[in-house]
Amino acid sequence: MKRLPHLIASFGLAIALAGAAHAQTVQGLDGDWTGKLEIQGVTLTIVFHVRTVDGKTTATMDSPDQGAVGLEVSNLKREGQKVRLEVPIAEGLYEATLAADGKSISGTWSQPRPLVMTKN
């Protein structure tokens, strides 16, 4: 039983290193991207920060109106002009198209919402 915490820590480290090993460069997205998201009549500012360092592109998301800063973006992808950013902590997904001039991204933000139905 004494070895269990060490095993768990080793497993977590292995997963983190494996994820880092698969990180790759995503071209043409570096910078800060700001937009407004309207949800049920409330407008929220959303900011994506995309950085490439040592051949690895990473991103975080801020929602300053909600006090959320530095939320991890996973599964950042670009295929042609199609862009995809997933924000696991917010259960959010942004799928969009990068403009030809590279200065804007337009798409759809989605979050799964639970819905329970009852028969009347």
N, C-alpha and C positions, 0 to 999 in steps of 0.2 A: 504493500500500500504506500510505502514511503516514496516509491519510484513513480507513482501515478502523476503527481504534479509535474515532474520533470518530463515525463512522456508527453503530457498535454502541451507543455511549453514547447517542446521540440517539434511536435506536430504543427502547432501554430506558426512557428518560425519557418518550417518547411513550406507551408502554404503561402506565407508572405513572400518568401524568396521565389517560389514558383511563379507567383503573380508578377513580381518585378521582372523576372526573366522574360516574360512574354510581352512586357510593355514595349511599344514601338512608336516610331515617329508618325504623327498625323500632320500632314502638310497643309499650310494655308489657314490654320485656325488660331495661331498664337495671338493673344491679346485679350482684352476685356470686352465682353459682349453684354450689352444692357438692353433690357426690354421691359414691357409692361404686360402683365398677365391679369386678365379679368376673370374672377371666379365668383359667381353668384352676386354680382353687383359690387364686389370689392376689387380694387385694382392694386396689384402687388408689383413692386419692382423686383426683377430677377436679374442677377449678374452672374455670368459664367466667366471664370478666369482660366485661360488655357495657356500653358507654358511647355516649351520643349527645352529640356536640359540633358546634355550628354546623350542625345538620340532617343530620349524617352519623353513622350508627350503625356502630361497629366492635366487634370482640370478639377476645379472646385466650383461650387455654386453658393451664392449669397442670396438671401431674401431679406434685405435690410429692414423692410417694413415689419417683418416678423422677428427681427433680432437674430436671424440665423446667418452665421458666417462660416465659410470654409467647409461646407458640406461636400463630402467626397463624391466625385463623379466617376462612375465605373463604366466600362465598356464604351469608351469614346471611340467612334468609328467615322471614317469618311470614305465613301466609295463614289468616285466621280464627284458630283456636286451634292450628293446625299450625305447628310450628317445625322449622327445618332449619339445622344448623351443620356445615360441612365443615372439617376440619383436614388440609390437604394434606400437611404434613410427617409426620404420623402415619398418613396414608392412612385417616383415620377420618371417619365420618359419623354424626351424631346426629340422628335423626328422632324427634320427640316431640310431645306435646300439652300445651299450657299449660292448667293448671287454671282453672276459672271465676273463682276468687278471685285469680288471678295470682301465687300464692305458691309454686307447684311446677310442675315440668315432668316428665312421665313418658314414656319412650320407649325406643328401642333404639339402642345404639352398635354400629356394625359397622366392620370392617376387612377388606379383602380379604386373604386368605392364599393364598400360592402352594401348589399341590399338584401333584406329579408322580407319575403312576401308571405302574407297570410290570406287564407281564403275567407271571404265574408259569408 
